[in-house]
Amino acid sequence: MSEAQPEPEADPIRAAAEARSQPRPPRPRTSAEQEAFLARLAGGLAHEIKNPLSTMAINLALLEEDWSRAVAARNGSVELTPREQRSLKRVRTLQREVTRLEGIVEDFLRFARGGQINRAPADLAALVRDTLEFVEPEDLAQGIRHHVDLAVGLPLVMIDGGALRQAVLNLLVNARQAMPGGGELLVRLAREGNWVSLSITDTGIGMSSETLQRCFDEYWSDKKGGTGLGLSSARRIVEEHGGAIDVTSELGRGTNFTIWLPLIVELFGLRPPRGGEGRSAEDGP
C-alpha cells in the first residue's frame, strides 16, 4: 500500500492575487450617497429644462415687442383685428405659463441643492426685517397688515443667510396665500434660553386635518399651481441649521409656524424649549 502524499502548502501570495482578480459586487450606496446622487441627477435634469424655457421666454418677449411696435406704427388709429387680439392673447398666455414653469424649476433646483449651506455668524433680526420689507408691498396690495415684534440685542446665530432667508420667505408667501381676502400677519422673534424662536402667524383660512398632516410632504400641495416644495424646503433648511420647525393651525382661524434656531452661545445637547423638536405635520396638531 502506497503512503498518502502530504497536501501541498498553500501559496499565500498566489491566493491573494486570485482573490483580487475575482470580480466583486459593487458596494451599495449609503443613504447619504444615494441622496447626493439623486440631487445631482435632479439638478442636471432641472437645468436641462430651464435652458429651453429661458429661450422660450426671450422669444416670446421679442414677439410681444414686435406686436407693440406694429401697434405704435399705426399711431393708435387702427385697433387690432379680432384675429390679432387672439394671437396677442396667446403670446401673453404662453409668457405666463413659461414664467410659472420657470418658478417650478427654480423651486426644484433649490430643493435639489439642499444640504449645501455655508454658515456664518449673522443677525437674525436684520434678516427677518429685510425679508419682511421685501414682501410688504405685495402684502399691502392684498390687504395684509404686518404686526412685527423683533427682540433687540439678540446674540448672533450661525446661519447661511441666503438659505435661511429663502425658508422665511417661503413661510411668508405661504401666509399670504392663506389670506386671499387680506388679514393680519404677526411676526415675533424672541430668545428662549439658548435658542431663538421665530413665530409667523396668519389669520387666514387655516388648514384641514389632512393638510396639516401632509403640509411638509415633498410635492404635495392643496393650492392651485402649487409645487409642494415651499414648506418642505423650509423645514429641510431649518433642520440643516440644527434647528426645528413647528406648525399649528385651526381651520377658518389661521396658522402658526415657529422656527427654532440655536444661538451661538448654545450648549451642546440642549433641545428647543417647550418641546419644539422639529415636530412636523406628521405629528399632528
C-alpha positions as CSV (number, residue, x, y, z in Angstrom):
1,M,0.0,0.0,0.0
2,S,1.4,3.3,-1.0
3,E,1.8,6.1,1.6
4,A,-0.6,9.1,1.4
5,Q,1.0,12.1,-0.1
6,P,1.0,15.3,2.1
7,E,-1.2,18.2,1.0
8,P,0.8,20.9,-0.8
9,E,1.2,24.1,1.2
10,A,-1.0,26.9,0.1
11,D,0.8,29.8,-1.5
12,P,-0.5,32.9,0.3
13,I,0.8,35.3,-2.4
14,R,-1.0,33.4,-5.2
15,A,-4.2,33.1,-3.1
16,A,-4.2,36.9,-2.6
17,A,-3.6,37.5,-6.3
18,E,-6.5,35.2,-7.2
19,A,-8.8,36.9,-4.7
20,R,-8.0,40.3,-6.1
21,S,-8.7,39.0,-9.6
22,Q,-12.2,37.8,-8.7
23,P,-15.0,40.3,-9.6
24,R,-16.5,41.9,-6.6
25,P,-20.1,43.1,-6.4
26,P,-20.4,46.9,-6.3
27,R,-20.6,48.4,-2.9
28,P,-24.2,49.6,-2.2
29,R,-24.5,53.3,-1.8
30,T,-25.1,54.7,1.6
31,S,-28.3,56.7,2.2
32,A,-26.2,60.0,2.1
33,E,-24.5,58.9,-1.1
34,Q,-27.9,58.0,-2.7
35,E,-29.4,61.3,-1.7
36,A,-26.4,63.2,-3.2
37,F,-26.6,61.2,-6.4
38,L,-30.3,61.9,-6.8
39,A,-29.8,65.6,-6.0
40,R,-27.1,65.8,-8.8
41,L,-29.4,63.9,-11.2
42,A,-32.4,66.1,-10.4
43,G,-30.3,69.3,-10.6
44,G,-29.0,68.3,-14.0
45,L,-32.5,67.5,-15.3
46,A,-33.8,70.8,-14.0
47,H,-31.0,72.7,-15.7
48,E,-31.8,70.9,-19.0
49,I,-35.4,72.0,-18.7
50,K,-34.5,75.6,-17.6
51,N,-32.4,76.3,-20.6
52,P,-35.1,75.9,-23.3
53,L,-37.6,77.7,-21.0
54,S,-35.3,80.7,-20.9
55,T,-35.1,80.6,-24.8
56,M,-38.9,80.5,-25.0
57,A,-39.2,83.4,-22.6
58,I,-36.8,85.5,-24.6
59,N,-38.5,84.8,-27.9
60,L,-42.0,85.4,-26.5
61,A,-40.8,88.8,-25.2
62,L,-39.4,89.7,-28.6
63,L,-42.7,88.6,-30.2
64,E,-44.7,90.8,-27.9
65,E,-42.3,93.7,-28.6
66,D,-43.0,93.2,-32.3
67,W,-46.7,93.4,-31.7
68,S,-46.2,96.6,-29.7
69,R,-44.2,98.2,-32.5
70,A,-46.8,97.2,-35.0
71,V,-49.5,98.9,-32.9
72,A,-47.3,102.0,-32.4
73,A,-46.7,102.2,-36.2
74,R,-50.4,102.6,-36.7
75,N,-50.4,105.6,-34.4
76,G,-53.2,104.0,-32.4
77,S,-55.7,104.9,-35.2
78,V,-56.4,101.3,-36.1
79,E,-57.4,98.8,-33.5
80,L,-56.2,95.2,-33.6
81,T,-58.4,92.9,-35.5
82,P,-60.1,90.0,-33.6
83,R,-57.5,87.6,-35.0
84,E,-54.6,89.8,-34.0
85,Q,-56.1,90.2,-30.5
86,R,-56.4,86.4,-30.1
87,S,-52.8,86.0,-31.3
88,L,-51.5,88.6,-28.8
89,K,-53.6,86.9,-26.0
90,R,-52.0,83.6,-26.8
91,V,-48.5,85.1,-26.6
92,R,-49.2,86.5,-23.2
93,T,-50.8,83.2,-22.0
94,L,-47.6,81.4,-23.1
95,Q,-45.5,84.0,-21.3
96,R,-47.4,83.4,-18.0
97,E,-47.1,79.6,-18.4
98,V,-43.3,79.9,-19.1
99,T,-42.9,82.1,-16.0
100,R,-44.9,79.6,-13.9
101,L,-42.7,76.7,-15.2
102,E,-39.5,78.7,-14.5
103,G,-40.7,79.1,-10.9
104,I,-41.4,75.4,-10.6
105,V,-37.9,74.6,-11.9
106,E,-36.3,77.2,-9.5
107,D,-38.1,75.6,-6.6
108,F,-37.0,72.2,-7.7
109,L,-33.4,73.3,-8.1
110,R,-33.4,74.9,-4.6
111,F,-34.8,71.7,-3.2
112,A,-32.2,69.5,-5.1
113,R,-29.4,71.7,-3.8
114,G,-30.4,71.1,-0.2
115,G,-27.5,70.5,2.2
116,Q,-25.2,73.0,0.6
117,I,-25.1,75.6,3.3
118,N,-22.3,77.8,4.4
119,R,-22.9,79.2,7.9
120,A,-21.5,82.3,9.4
121,P,-22.4,84.5,12.4
122,A,-25.4,86.7,11.5
123,D,-28.1,89.0,12.9
124,L,-31.3,87.0,12.5
125,A,-33.5,90.1,13.4
126,A,-31.9,92.0,10.5
127,L,-32.5,89.1,8.1
128,V,-36.2,88.9,9.1
129,R,-36.7,92.6,8.9
130,D,-35.2,92.7,5.4
131,T,-37.4,89.8,4.2
132,L,-40.5,91.5,5.6
133,E,-39.7,94.7,3.8
134,F,-39.3,92.7,0.6
135,V,-42.8,91.1,0.9
136,E,-44.6,94.1,2.5
137,P,-45.6,96.0,-0.8
138,E,-47.3,92.9,-2.2
139,D,-48.9,92.1,1.1
140,L,-50.3,95.6,1.5
141,A,-51.7,95.4,-2.0
142,Q,-53.6,92.3,-0.9
143,G,-54.9,94.0,2.3
144,I,-52.5,92.2,4.7
145,R,-51.2,94.2,7.6
146,H,-47.9,93.4,9.3
147,H,-47.5,93.4,13.1
148,V,-43.9,92.8,13.9
149,D,-42.1,92.3,17.3
150,L,-38.4,91.6,16.9
151,A,-36.4,91.4,20.1
152,V,-33.3,93.7,20.2
153,G,-29.9,92.7,21.4
154,L,-30.2,89.0,20.5
155,P,-26.9,87.0,20.2
156,L,-25.8,86.1,16.7
157,V,-26.8,82.8,15.1
158,M,-24.8,80.6,12.8
159,I,-26.7,80.6,9.5
160,D,-26.4,80.6,5.8
161,G,-28.1,83.9,5.2
162,G,-29.4,83.1,1.7
163,A,-30.8,79.7,2.6
164,L,-32.5,80.8,5.7
165,R,-33.9,83.9,4.0
166,Q,-35.5,81.5,1.5
167,A,-37.0,79.5,4.3
168,V,-38.5,82.6,5.9
169,L,-39.7,83.9,2.6
170,N,-41.4,80.5,1.9
171,L,-43.3,80.8,5.1
172,L,-44.3,84.5,4.4
173,V,-45.5,83.6,0.9
174,N,-47.5,80.7,2.4
175,A,-49.1,83.1,4.8
176,R,-50.1,85.5,2.0
177,Q,-51.6,82.7,0.0
178,A,-53.7,81.7,3.1
179,M,-55.2,85.2,3.2
180,P,-56.5,85.9,-0.3
181,G,-59.0,88.4,1.1
182,G,-56.5,90.2,3.4
183,G,-55.8,89.8,7.1
184,E,-53.2,90.1,9.8
185,L,-49.6,88.8,9.7
186,L,-47.9,88.6,13.1
187,V,-44.2,88.0,13.2
188,R,-42.4,87.6,16.5
189,L,-38.7,87.0,17.2
190,A,-37.6,86.2,20.8
191,R,-34.9,84.5,22.8
192,E,-35.8,81.5,24.9
193,G,-32.7,80.2,26.7
194,N,-30.0,79.3,24.3
195,W,-32.5,79.3,21.4
196,V,-34.2,81.9,19.3
197,S,-37.8,81.4,18.1
198,L,-39.3,83.0,15.1
199,S,-43.1,82.8,15.0
200,I,-45.1,83.6,11.9
201,T,-48.8,83.7,12.3
202,D,-51.6,84.5,9.8
203,T,-55.3,85.0,10.2
204,G,-56.1,83.1,7.1
205,I,-58.1,80.1,6.1
206,G,-56.2,77.6,8.2
207,M,-55.5,74.0,7.4
208,S,-57.7,70.9,7.3
209,S,-56.5,67.9,9.3
210,E,-55.3,66.3,6.1
211,T,-53.4,69.4,5.0
212,L,-51.8,69.7,8.5
213,Q,-50.7,66.1,8.3
214,R,-49.1,66.5,4.9
215,C,-48.1,70.1,4.6
216,F,-44.4,69.3,4.8
217,D,-44.5,66.4,2.3
218,E,-42.5,66.9,-0.9
219,Y,-44.6,67.6,-4.0
220,W,-47.9,67.7,-2.0
221,S,-50.0,70.9,-2.2
222,D,-53.6,71.7,-2.0
223,K,-53.0,75.1,-3.7
224,K,-53.8,75.6,-7.4
225,G,-50.5,75.7,-9.2
226,G,-48.5,74.9,-6.0
227,T,-45.3,72.9,-6.4
228,G,-45.4,71.3,-2.9
229,L,-41.8,72.3,-2.3
230,G,-42.1,75.5,-0.3
231,L,-42.8,74.2,3.2
232,S,-40.7,71.0,2.7
233,S,-37.8,73.2,1.6
234,A,-38.2,75.5,4.6
235,R,-38.2,72.5,7.0
236,R,-35.1,71.0,5.5
237,I,-33.2,74.3,5.6
238,V,-34.1,74.8,9.2
239,E,-33.1,71.2,10.1
240,E,-29.8,71.7,8.2
241,H,-29.1,74.6,10.6
242,G,-29.6,72.3,13.6
243,G,-33.0,73.8,14.2
244,A,-36.6,72.7,14.3
245,I,-39.9,73.9,12.9
246,D,-43.4,73.5,14.4
247,V,-46.9,74.1,12.9
248,T,-50.3,74.6,14.5
249,S,-53.4,75.5,12.6
250,E,-57.2,75.8,13.0
251,L,-59.5,75.7,10.0
252,G,-61.1,79.1,9.5
253,R,-58.9,80.9,12.0
254,G,-55.3,80.8,10.8
255,T,-51.9,79.1,11.0
256,N,-48.8,79.5,13.1
257,F,-45.3,78.3,12.1
258,T,-42.5,78.6,14.6
259,I,-38.8,78.1,13.8
260,W,-36.3,77.3,16.5
261,L,-32.6,78.0,15.9
262,P,-29.7,77.6,18.3
263,L,-27.8,80.7,19.3
264,I,-24.0,80.8,19.1
265,V,-24.0,80.6,22.9
266,E,-25.9,77.3,22.8
267,L,-24.8,74.4,25.0
268,F,-24.4,71.2,23.1
269,G,-27.2,68.7,23.7
270,L,-29.9,71.2,24.5
271,R,-33.2,70.8,22.9
272,P,-35.6,73.6,21.8
273,P,-37.8,74.8,24.7
274,R,-41.4,73.8,25.0
275,G,-40.8,70.6,23.1
276,G,-40.3,72.3,19.7
277,E,-38.1,69.4,18.4
278,G,-38.9,69.7,14.7
279,R,-42.4,68.4,15.1
280,S,-43.7,68.2,11.6
281,A,-47.2,67.9,10.4
282,E,-46.9,64.1,10.7
283,D,-47.1,64.5,14.5
284,G,-50.5,66.2,14.2
285,P,-51.7,69.4,15.8
